[in-house]
């Protein structure tokens, strides 16, 4: 089958200038989406649609095709995905006689994806000819059942219908809702060429947990930090109490309980090829050696690490220019 990935990358961007080719951890951001497409078990052609010769050369450098440039009228702020995909599909047919069986949209603003998600979504659409498209979704943080339209006279009307006074119900009692996270779209060419749509009528949803769409400087920095951390070959130094172990009153570390969520994250970092170093102030105040107790606890808790050091001074505050907040790591790997 001809399974085509299209990566739309126009040159204009107002929120993060030239974000599609801006370097993220040493590579232009568009390179990540090209690599995701090339790593798929199903995709066998990767095309970047861009209006920029500079973008085109960068895309080619990382393994994508750019057989033609996108017309300027399809590279504006108001241009629709439909216009872009219709142009690509029609031009490929006219110039090459090439027709795709399945089309995958990978937006270059998503430098972080699991390639398995791409393949899973392709398998979903291949499972039934009736499916027009598959869209990636994320759990919605804001609840539409508690949203309103507001008229000019100040009167408000609930957005959602069908559930009486849903806006007064506890959120736990309301149906779970999702938003389309724009990470991956898989569709049949007929949706674009015959139905003049990007979704069609029969739309399947594929749920994802993480969302790394880049639209702001803050999101760019967050995604870059994630890529740096997960690429391995970094040295991490962790405190034990308050990080790996829960805080124990009176410094009786024999009674310490594990912080299982943090241990899971550290083990993931270990498996990614990072070096895990533990540095603890245990014994600084009590003048008791907690080494054997600590080693036994770490083994019982299943923590994987490379080095363990005692003698860290006890303090009320630690100040470090390379500090990474524990909660930031937990959120990153949630």
N, C-alpha and C positions, 0 to 999 in steps of 0.2 A: 504494500500500500504506500501511497505517497502521503506521508505525514509531515506537514510543513509547519515550522515555527516562524512566526513573524514577530519581530521586535521593533515596535514603533519608537523612533528616537528623533524627534524634531529638535532643532537647535535652540529654540527660544525657551527660556525658563526664567520666571520672575522671582519665585520664592528662593531658589538656590541657583544662581547663575551657572549655566552650562553644566547642570548637575549630571546629565547623562554621560558626560565624559570626564567629569571631575575625578581626580585620583582619590581612591578610597583604599587605604592600606597598600598603596603602591600601584594600584591598577585602576584604570578608568572604570567608572561604575557600570557602564554598558557591558564590559567584559564578563562580569559575573553572570548576567543573563545569557550571554552567548555560551559560556561554559556549561550552564545548566542545560541548555538545549542540546549541546553536543554530547553530554553525558547521558541523555535519555536513551532508554532501550528501544524506543519506537520512532522518535523523530529522525528523519533521514535527510532533511534539508533545512537550513537556517538562513533566513533572509532578514536583514535590517532595512527598515523603511525610514529614510532620513532625507531631509532637504539640504544637508550640509556635506560638501566634499571632504571637509576635515573629519566629520563623524564617520563618513564612509570609509576613509582610509584606516581609521582606528578599528572599526568593526571588522574589516578584512584582516587586519593584523592579528586579531584574536580568533579567526576561523569562520566568520560569517560571510555570506555573499551579499553584495550590494549591486545587483545587476542594472539598477537604474535609480535615479534620485526621485524623491517625492515632489510633485508640483507644489509651488508656493501656496496655492489656495487650499491645500490640504495640510498645511503646516502652521496654521494660525491657532490662537488661543481657543477659538470657537469651533475648530474643525472636529468632526466626529470620528470615532474609531471606525464606524461604518464606511466613511469616505476613504479612509486610508486602506482598509482591507479590500474594498471593492477595486480600488486602483491597483493594488498589488496582484490580486487574483486575475483581473482582466488583462493586465499588462503581461503577466506570465503566460497566459493562454495565447494572446496575440503574437508575442515575440518568440515563444518557445514551443507552443502547443502543450505546455505543462498544465496539468489539472491536479489539484490536491484532493485527496480523499478526506483528510481531517486537517484542521488548522488549529494551531495552538498559539495563543497570544501570551507572550512573556514581556511584561513592561520592564524597561531598564531601571525603573525606580525601585525595584525589588532586588537588591544585591544578595539577599539571604533567602534561600529556598531549599527545600528538601527535594531532590530530583525524584524520589519515590512518589511524591505528591503529583508530579507531572505525569508519571507513568500510570499511577492509579486512576487519574482523571481520564486519561486516554482509554484505559481499559473499561471505564464506566461507559463512555460513549460508544465503544465498540461492542458492548454487550447487547445493545438493542438499536436497530435501525430507526426506531421511533424517537430516540433522544436527539433533539436538535443541538443542545449545548450542555456543557457542565461548567459551573462557576464555583470558584473558591470563596468560602465564607468564613467569617469569624463571629464569635458570640458578641452580640451588641451590648455595649456598656450602658448606653442610654436607652430607656424603655419607651417605645413609641406609643404605648397604651396610656402614657401620662403626658403626651404632647398635645399641643393645641394650635389651631389657626386663630389668628387675631384679626378682626375686622377694623376698619378705620374708625368706627364709632366706639371701639374698645371691647366689644362683645367677643367672647371666645367660643370656639366650637372644637370638640375633640377630633383629632386626626383619625383615630381608629374607630370603626363602627363594629357592630355585631355583638359586643359584650356590654351589657348595661352597666353604666357608670364604672367602666374599667379603670378610670383615672382615680377612683376612690378605693380600689382593691389593693391589698398588699402585693408587692411585686412577685413574691413566691407563688402566689396563686394564679399568676398570669402566664400565658404560653411563652415558651422560650423563643426569642427572635434572634436573627442573624443579620449582619450587613455584608455586602459583597466587598471583599478586601482588595480586589484588583490585582492579586498576585498571579493567578493563572486563569485563563479562559480557554476552553476547548470547544470547538464548534465544527459543524459541517459546512462546507462551502455553499450549499444550497441556502443556508440561512442568510448569507450576505447577498448572493447573486439572485436568488429567486424571491426570498421573503423580505429583502431590503431591511435587514435587522442584524444585530450582533448576538441575539439570544434565541430567537425563534419562539415556538409555542411550548415545547416540552423541554423544560430546563431542570437539570439535576443539580443539587448542591453538594459540595465537598467541603467538609468542615476542617479548619485549621486552627491551631492554638496561637501561633505566633504571628505578629504583624510587623513587618519592617519596611513599609512603604515610606519613601523619602519625599517629604514635601517641605521640610523646614531644616534650618541649620542644626537644631537640637536633634532631630531624627537622624540626620546625616552622622553626627558625632556618636550617637547611641549605636547605630549599626556598625560604624567603623570600629568602635571599641569591642563589640561582639565578635567581629571577624578577627581582630587581633588576638583576642583571648582564645578563640576556638581553633585558631590555626596552629597552635602548639608551639613548642620550643620557647616557652616563657618560664620564668622562675617566680613562683608564688610563695610568699612567707605568710603563714597563718598563726595567729594566736590560738591557744586551746580554749581557755575558759571564757565564756561569753561568745564564742564562735563555734568551735567544734563540740564543746561541752556547755551545758547550761550552767549559769552562775550558781556556785555552791556557797552557802553562808558559812562563816567561821573558817573558811579555807580548809574544810575537811574534804579533800579531793577524792577520798575513797568512796564517797557517796555521790560523786558526780554522775549526772545523767547525760546521754548523748543528745546533740542537736541533729536529729536524723536528716532533716532537710538539707542542712549545710554539708553534712558528710556525703550525701548523695552528689551534691554539686562538686565537691572536691574530688571525689572519685571520677566524675566525668572529666574534670580538668586533667587528672592523672592519665586517664585513658586516651586523651587527646595528645599526649606526648609532652605535657608540661611537667616541670620539676616542682614537687611539693615539699616545702620546708616548714617545719613546725618550730616555733620559738615561744617558750612559756616562762612566766614568772613564778611558777609553782615552786615553793620552798624559799622564795626570797624573803617573805615575811616570817614564815614558821621556822625557817632554818632546818626543815626536815627534808630528807631526800624522797621525792615522789617519783623517781625514775621508773622503778619496777612497776609501781601501781599504774602509772601513766601508760607505759608500754603495754601492759595487760589490758587496760581499758581500750586503747586504740585498736588492739587486735580483736577484742570482743565486739567492738562497734563496727568492725569491718572497714576501717579507714585505711586507704592506701597512700603511702607517703614515701619520701626518699631520705629525709634527714630530720632529726629531732634534737633540739638544743634546749638546755636549761640555763638559767642565769639572767634572763631578761629582767630588768629592774621593774618593780611594781610602781605604778604611777596613777594619778587621777586622770591624766590626759596623755595621749600619744599624738604627736604631730608629725606627719610625713608627707612629702611632696608627691609620693607615688601611691598614696592611699586609695584603695578601692573599697567602697562601702559594702559590708556584708549583705545588706538588703538589696543593693544593686545587683549583686551576683545572683541572689535568690530569685529576683524578678527576671533576670536575663535567662535563667535556665528553667523557669517555671513551666 
